[in-house]
């Protein structure tokens, strides 16, 4: 990782991430919200690339921006029966604002009290064989669980979007 990163690209990417996240929340059209989420995910990938974490940038781009965003769009498209269903009301209640304020305060306290330990670099960079062994021995089950959850969500969306038999 570089000792210093360029300020302008960093601030542009951070602005894109925060802007995409806010537009995801405040967009009334769910399809537009999914595309704003995709924009935020691509900007996070750019941030990883700026930090010289090329592998994480590629995984972020392929898995999250590619697969998860496309799956989200498929689920939205499959569950929409009418064009009016894509428009959602904005919740401007006091309870939602209170929960957002509490969450923001707790996050600010947690970030303010965080003191990271100095990173220790390994003597030698691990090879691809060691990485693959670690990935497929310790992390195979979480990947399989995530794939089953995504499959269940897709099957549920297809079932939910089916025509009512009563009509």
C-alpha positions in Angstrom: 0.0 0.0 0.0 1.4 3.4 -0.8 2.4 5.6 2.0 0.4 8.6 0.6 -2.5 8.6 -1.8 -3.4 11.4 -4.1 -6.0 13.7 -2.4 -8.1 14.7 -5.4 -9.0 11.2 -6.7 -9.6 10.1 -3.1 -12.0 12.9 -2.4 -13.8 12.3 -5.7 -14.2 8.7 -5.0 -15.4 9.3 -1.4 -17.9 11.9 -2.7 -19.1 9.4 -5.3 -19.5 6.7 -2.6 -21.4 8.9 -0.2 -23.5 10.4 -2.9 -24.4 7.0 -4.4 -25.3 5.7 -0.9 -27.5 8.8 -0.2 -29.1 8.6 -3.6 -29.8 4.9 -3.0 -31.6 5.8 0.2 -33.5 8.8 -1.0 -34.4 7.6 -4.5 -38.1 7.0 -4.8 -37.8 4.6 -7.8 -36.4 1.2 -6.7 -34.7 0.6 -10.1 -32.9 3.9 -9.8 -31.9 3.1 -6.3 -30.4 -0.2 -7.5 -28.4 1.7 -10.1 -27.2 4.2 -7.5 -26.1 1.3 -5.4 -24.2 -0.1 -8.4 -22.5 3.3 -8.7 -21.4 3.3 -5.1 -20.0 -0.2 -5.4 -18.0 0.7 -8.5 -16.6 3.8 -6.6 -15.6 1.5 -3.7 -13.7 -0.6 -6.3 -12.0 2.5 -7.5 -11.0 3.4 -3.9 -9.5 -0.1 -3.5 -7.6 0.4 -6.7 -6.3 3.8 -5.5 -5.0 2.1 -2.3 -3.1 -0.5 -4.5 -5.3 -3.3 -3.4 -5.9 -4.6 -7.0 -7.3 -8.0 -5.9 -9.9 -6.4 -3.6 -10.8 -4.0 -6.4 -11.3 -6.8 -8.8 -13.4 -8.8 -6.3 -15.4 -5.8 -5.5 -16.1 -5.1 -9.2 -16.8 -8.7 -10.1 -18.7 -10.0 -7.1 -20.5 -6.9 -5.7 -20.9 -4.6 -8.7 -21.2 -7.4 -11.2 -23.1 -10.3 -9.5 -24.9 -8.7 -6.5 -26.1 -5.6 -8.4 -27.3 -7.7 -11.3 -29.1 -10.1 -9.0 -30.7 -7.2 -7.2 -31.9 -5.8 -10.5 -33.2 -9.2 -11.6 -35.2 -9.5 -8.3 -36.6 -6.0 -8.7 -37.6 -6.6 -12.3 -39.1 -10.0 -11.5 -41.2 -8.8 -8.6 -42.5 -5.6 -10.2 -46.0 -6.3 -11.6 -46.9 -2.8 -12.5 -44.9 0.3 -13.2 -46.4 2.0 -10.2 -44.9 -0.7 -7.9 -41.4 0.7 -8.7 -42.3 4.0 -6.9 -41.9 3.8 -3.1 -42.9 6.4 -0.6 -40.2 8.2 1.4 -40.4 7.5 5.1 -40.0 10.9 6.7 -41.2 9.9 10.1 -39.7 11.1 13.4 -38.9 7.5 14.3 -36.8 7.0 11.2 -35.0 10.3 11.8 -34.4 9.3 15.4 -33.0 5.9 14.5 -30.7 7.5 11.9 -29.5 10.0 14.5 -28.8 7.3 17.1 -27.0 5.2 14.5 -24.9 8.2 13.4 -23.9 9.0 17.0 -23.0 5.4 17.8 -20.9 5.2 14.6 -19.2 8.5 15.4 -18.3 7.3 18.9 -17.0 4.0 17.6 -14.9 5.6 14.9 -13.6 8.3 17.3 -12.6 5.7 19.9 -10.9 3.4 17.4 -7.1 3.2 17.6 -5.7 0.7 15.1 -2.7 -1.4 15.9 0.3 -0.9 13.8 0.3 -3.3 10.8 3.0 -5.9 10.8 4.1 -7.0 7.3 4.9 -10.7 6.8 8.5 -11.6 6.0 7.5 -12.8 2.5 4.4 -12.3 0.5 2.2 -15.4 0.5 2.0 -17.3 -2.8 -1.1 -18.1 -4.8 -1.0 -21.7 -3.6 -1.1 -20.6 0.1 -3.9 -18.1 -0.7 -5.9 -20.8 -2.5 -5.4 -23.3 0.4 -6.6 -20.7 2.9 -9.6 -19.7 0.7 -10.8 -23.3 0.1 -10.2 -24.6 3.6 -11.4 -21.8 5.9 -13.7 -19.8 3.7 -15.5 -22.3 1.5 -18.5 -22.7 3.9 -19.3 -18.9 4.1 -19.1 -18.7 0.3 -21.5 -21.7 -0.1 -23.9 -20.2 2.5 -23.9 -16.9 0.7 -24.7 -18.7 -2.6 -27.6 -20.6 -1.1 -29.0 -17.4 0.4 -28.8 -15.7 -3.0 -30.4 -18.7 -4.6 -33.3 -18.7 -2.1 -33.8 -15.0 -2.7 -34.0 -15.5 -6.5 -36.4 -18.4 -6.1 -38.5 -16.4 -3.7 -38.6 -13.5 -6.1 -39.7 -15.8 -9.0 -42.4 -17.3 -6.8 -43.6 -13.9 -5.5 -43.8 -12.5 -9.0 -46.0 -15.3 -10.2 -49.6 -14.6 -11.2 -52.2 -15.0 -8.6 -54.3 -18.2 -9.1 -57.4 -16.5 -7.6 -57.9 -14.1 -10.4 
